[in-house]
Structures are given as C-alpha cells and as structure tokens.
C-alpha cells in the first residue's frame, strides 16, 4: 500500500513541481508555504492535472493516465464538497453509484453511514440547511461509503473553528483507520495531532516523508520562516 | 473521459450553426454578384437605416438618463414592478406595440383627439417619425435598465463620502454621476443602434415609401413585390456589410448586458427633496405612462372581442405556439451544448459560432435559405420550419450570454468534484448540469419562445395560406378590421408573455 512518485515533473506556466518519492501507508501531513504547490500535488494525485513527465504508481500499478473517478482516491476540497441542489442522502449516495440508481441494500448502506457520522434523520435536507460541521460530516460519510484506499484532504475543515476541526479529525481518524491519507494543512498542531509523518513542499520540490514531530521541532530554514 | 459526449455534440452544433449562417450569407453574396443592381431608391434605404438608427439611439439614451436617475434615487411602492416591466418590451411582439402606439399616437388616437380639442394641428404616425417613435418606445426601457445598473454600480460608500463632504446634487452629478454616464452611455447608445439597424417590423407597419424604408424592408419589397431575387440579394449584401461593420464597432465598445441581478441593491444615491422630488415623480410617471398606455389601450380595445375571434385566428394561434415551443427547445438545446463546450475550455471558435447570428439579419437569412431551398420545397412548406430555426438562432446569443457564465461557474465549482466521483455522461447531465443551469436555460428558452411567437419578420417572405398569429394580426390591421386586430394583439401579447413566464418560471423551480 504505497504511493510512488517516479521522477515526476509538472509544469504550469512559470511554476514547476518535482516529486520523486514513495509515500508508505499511513497518515501524512503536507506542509509548505502558500503557493508552494501543496494543492497542485493533491490535484496531481487526484488526476485533475497530468504530469509533464514521470509516472504515478499505486501499489505498483501505473495510474498516471487513469481518469479521476476511476482512481483509488477520494478527495475533499476546501469548498464545494457537496452538490447544493441534492439532498444529503443523494450526496452521500453518489459515493456508491454516481447515477444514484441505488438498490435497497445500497439505500440501507446510505442510512447506516448517516447514523455513523451522527446525522440520523437529516437525509432529506439540502446542504444549506446544515451547519458547517454537519456539512463536513456529510462529506466524510461519502468518503466512508466510497471506501477508496487513498484519501486526499485539501484543507476541508479550515473554515471550521478549532473545536469542530478537532472533532472532524477525530471522526476522520475513526472512519479512515485503514486509509492512507495526505492532508494539506497550515496548522502545525493539526499535523502533530493527526499525522505521524509529514511531506514538506518547498522550492518546487516535494520532499520524502519525515516524522512530523522532529521536523516541526527543528524545521529547515524555509519552513522556519513560514511557521514564524 | 467525462468530456467525450457533450464535447462532440457542442462542436457539431457549433459547426452546423456556422455552416447555416455563413453558408446562407455566402449564398446571398454569391447571388448578389456585386452592388450594380442597386438603384437610387435602395441607396436611400441605406441612408435611412443608418440615420434612423443613430437618431433612435440618441433619443433613447438621452430620454433614459433622467428616468434612470429618478429610479436610482427614489424608493416607492411598485418600483420593483416598474423595473421588471422595463424588461417587457424585449419580449413584447413588435406588431402588438405598433398597434398600441397607433391607438395612442395615430390619426384617431388619444393624442390627436386632445390636440384637436385644443385647436392644434394633428400629428401623423406613419413615416419616419413613427419609426423613430416606435424605436424609442422599445429602447428607452432597455436603456433605462442599463443606465440604472450603472447608477447602482457606484459604491454606496462614495455617496456616503459625498454626503459627509456636504456635496450638493450638482457636485454629486459632477464628481460621481457624469463619470459613470461617460462610461455607460456609449455602450447603451451602441446597443440601441445595433437593434435599430435590423429593424423590419416597425418599418413595415409604420414606414415605407422613399423616406422611411430600411434595408430590411427593401429586401422584403424586392423579394415579395418585385420578385427580384438578385436585387434582394444585393440589398442583403448591403445589410451584411452594415451588420459586420456594427459588429466590429461593438467589439471595440463594451455593451453592457441588459438582464440579470443587481437591480435592487441597497443604498444608492441620496434622494434630494424640493423641486427635484417633483421632477423625479413627473419623469417616472411620464415614463410609466409612455410604456403602459399603448399596452393598456390594446388590452381595453381587445378584451370585448377576444371571445368572438374567427376560427382562423385560433388556427394561427396553434401554429404559432407550436413553432414557438420548437424554437425554444432548439435554442435551449443548442445553447446548452455550446455553453458546456465553452466552459470546458473548448476552442474559441465555438463561442464565436454561437455569436454569429448577431451579424446575420433575419431577412438576409430568410432570403439565403429561400435561394438554397427553392426547387426542393415550396415557400409555404419552408415558412414555419425556417421561422422556427431563424428565431432559435437569433435568440441564441442572448441565451448564451446568460448560460456561459453559469456553465463556467458550474465547471469551476463542481467540475472536479464530479470528476472525482466519476459522475459522467447522462448522470452528470441529469444530476448536476440541468439542475444547476435550469435558471439560465429557462430564461433562454423563454426568450426564444417569446421572440418566435411574436416574430413578424422572416415569415412575411414565405407566408401563404398558413399565417402565424403576428401575420394574421398584420393582415387584420391592413384590412382595417381594428377591433379584431386589437383582440388578436391582446391574445398574441398574452401568449408571448405567458410563454416567457412559463419557461423562465420552470427554470427557477428546477433550480
């Protein structure tokens, strides 16, 4: 269960990101200054951006040219993780079948994960009738249902307050126990609490994972300037 | 990949549209074979087309400024309704408005009655002054909406700053309002100018003769009265040149969009008291009366005869409604495919193809299609399909203007989410695209339906024994059956507005 970046280079206008590393199973934070390419890295893994050169491997299988929806990946964005015109149930159901033609067993699964994330009885609501924390729970319920082995988090909880964010990370740790996670964050505390290892993105390079604690205790100069 | 299916449909429709417009125009140019066939009469038509459009635009913009200012700084009951009504002339059948204007300004109209009572000479509505009057009627409301947006685009903080600096109304005009107007008015003027360049129905009903014939009307006359296809095509060539020239002009000046949000922003300019208050009230009342009197007059005259209309009117109604619905579906379908392709970053020519109808006038297209299709089908057979097709094409740029930004927002906000969930093809259309784009789609379809319903342009070239409702109305007017004409006009107006309302409302509910 490893994600391999083999000699990857991604060029966009005057920006370039290089990655040549292996990410083992487990939970990883992705840290770096604004504009360093953290979100670009996630977009690359999710399949929204194609590398200019190099290959991306999951469990030894080349997924470089695989379309986003077929990858072994779930992703949560900073915003717009839910379709606002669909009900909570429909949003979650998309994790099973994107065309929402669910059979009875699948509908039961939807109800079950709804309970699991603490939203029993809210299935018929539209997202705008939910609080920010509840919306995050809906998105997590869909992740749970899709059950992809790799989860990418592009700061989906950044707009929540500290207590809610901690709650979401706890829920996440619970539902994504066997999932490999890449979590972009600006908050060193989140990285320490959630991710044993951290990928540093700096100077157009993705550095191999290092233990989070020592990295943050004794950061290299660029990261030190960013953390302040 | 997700883009596969709709992408190819969008490209195919863009190619078909380009072939339709450019192929038809090329046919006209080829048949025309130059401008040598044109007479002095035709050159007068060119001259009239240009100066009436310029005068109509100037008058409309000038008259709209005080109305927009009054609406910007006053709040009163019914203001929202009035602002909404200002959008109505766009979907109002031209021939209905012409009938209403005749009822107010015509020989036996309300105005001349009043003039006669005061011992003043009567004014005539037939001739160039009637053409200008009708153009002003249609375009003052449009201009007011555009200029009102300009007023509301001035940040409220500016007006607060002006108040704290103790600006008099004169100072506000100088430092805030006039700079805004200098930015907005050229676009407004040009928008009206462009609309009036292809004026046909107004000139057909109120103009004619050597001093009030537009090029579009001259095409119709050459085609229909003289059966001179060569001259019709030569005139078509002139109209193409005028439209292309105008399009080049338009590319240099940004034309503001007349629809959309932002008409009820809070804040706005301060509302000075004293005589300005009275003046604003008078301006608003006059504008409302000018807009509503012709329509009320048609309604009052038409209501009593509505139930006793002859059966052929109802046949024409069925024909027109069917054609309008087909036109609406064609327009909405094409606009959706094009907008999705454009939003996905499709080639620039796709968007350009969608805007091509702007350089083609309905009568030029009609002439070209007639030339292309003659021999295979009779004019009567092509009348309805060609009218439906041309109206769909004419409404397409307006539908695209509403749809492309929405499609871009959809792609930006939910494109990646949909891709990551493997939401593709029909499921994507059903669960994401249609619900999110229902509003602009409904608006575009409603616009196409109303335009096709009220169209009295290309149908006049082909019409035989199967008239549409507007053509029926025109025939009744020409036969001086004014009571039946008024009832027919009322029916046409109600159906046009109802069609627009139904499609637009359908979109809002779906959203």
Interface residues (C-beta under 8 A of the other chain):
Chain A: X43 X46 X47 X48 X67 X68 X69 X70 X73 X74 X75 X77 X79 X80 X81 X83 X85 X86 X90 X94 X95 X98 X99 X100 X146
Chain B: X1 X2 X413 X414 X416 X417 X419 X420 X421 X422 X423 X424 X426 X427 X428 X430 X431 X432 X435 X436 X511
